[in-house]
Amino acid sequence: MLVAGAKGHALEIMDVLLENDPAANLFFFDNVSKSIDNSLIKKYPFITNNEKLAEHFVLNNKFVLGVGNSELRKKLADLAMGLGGSLISVIASTAYISKLNVELGNGLNIMHRAIIHPQVRIGEGTLINCAAIIHHETTIGAYCEICPGAILTGNVKIGDFTMIGSGAVVLPGVKIGSHVIVAAGAVVTKDIPDHVMVSGIPAVIKIN
C-alpha cells in the first residue's frame, strides 16, 4: 500500500494501516521534501519522483492519502491517479459508521473514534479526523478536512475544500460553502458563503 505523503498525518495513516494489517507492505511518496527525517517512516521504501511512482503502480496501483491539507490532498490524488494509481479509503477500527444510508466517496480518511450517523454523505478525498462527530442527514463535499473533535449537527451541508477546525460546532441545518475555513472552537449558527474564514462564538466572517 502506498501512502501519498510522508509527514505528520502520514504517521497516523500508517498507524491505522498497520493496525488493520500488521503485515502490510507500505511505501511512502513525497516529491517535495528533500529528505524524510521521521525515524518511523524512514524504515519503509520512499518514492520521490513521478517516474518511480508510475513504475510502482504497475505492480500495485492502490494508494491512500496521507496529508491533511485539502488542496494538497486533491493535488496528490490527481497526480497519483494520473500515473495509474487507484485511490482507496482508510478507516480506523474504532470509527463508527452507521449502516443506515451512509454514502462514502473514494479516498476518505476516517480516523479513530470518528462517528458518522445515518443518512450522511461524504465526498471524495475528505478527511474525518479523530473524534469528529457527523450527525444525521449531513452532507460533506469533496476534499474537506473535518478536524479533531469537530461536531456537525443534524442536516448540515458543507461544500468542497472546506476545513472545520478542531472543536468547532456547526448547528443544525446550517449550510457552509466551499473553500471555507471555520476556526478552531467556533460555533457556526448561520449559513456561510464560499471563500471566507469564520471564527468566534457565534462565528462571524473574519475581515482582514
Secondary structure as UniProt FT lines:
FT   STRAND          2..4
FT   HELIX           8..20
FT   TURN            22..23
FT   STRAND          27..29
FT   TURN            39..40
FT   HELIX           41..43
FT   STRAND          46..47
FT   HELIX           50..59
FT   STRAND          62..65
FT   HELIX           70..82
FT   TURN            83..84
FT   STRAND          86..87
FT   STRAND          90..91
FT   TURN            93..94
FT   STRAND          96..97
FT   STRAND          103..104
FT   TURN            106..107
FT   STRAND          109..110
FT   TURN            112..113
FT   STRAND          115..116
FT   TURN            118..119
FT   STRAND          121..122
FT   TURN            124..125
FT   STRAND          127..128
FT   TURN            130..131
FT   STRAND          133..134
FT   TURN            136..137
FT   STRAND          139..140
FT   TURN            142..143
FT   STRAND          145..146
FT   TURN            148..149
FT   STRAND          151..152
FT   TURN            154..155
FT   STRAND          157..158
FT   TURN            160..161
FT   STRAND          163..164
FT   TURN            166..167
FT   STRAND          169..170
FT   TURN            172..173
FT   STRAND          175..176
FT   STRAND          181..182
FT   TURN            184..185
FT   STRAND          187..188
FT   STRAND          197..199
FT   TURN            200..203
FT   STRAND          204..205
//
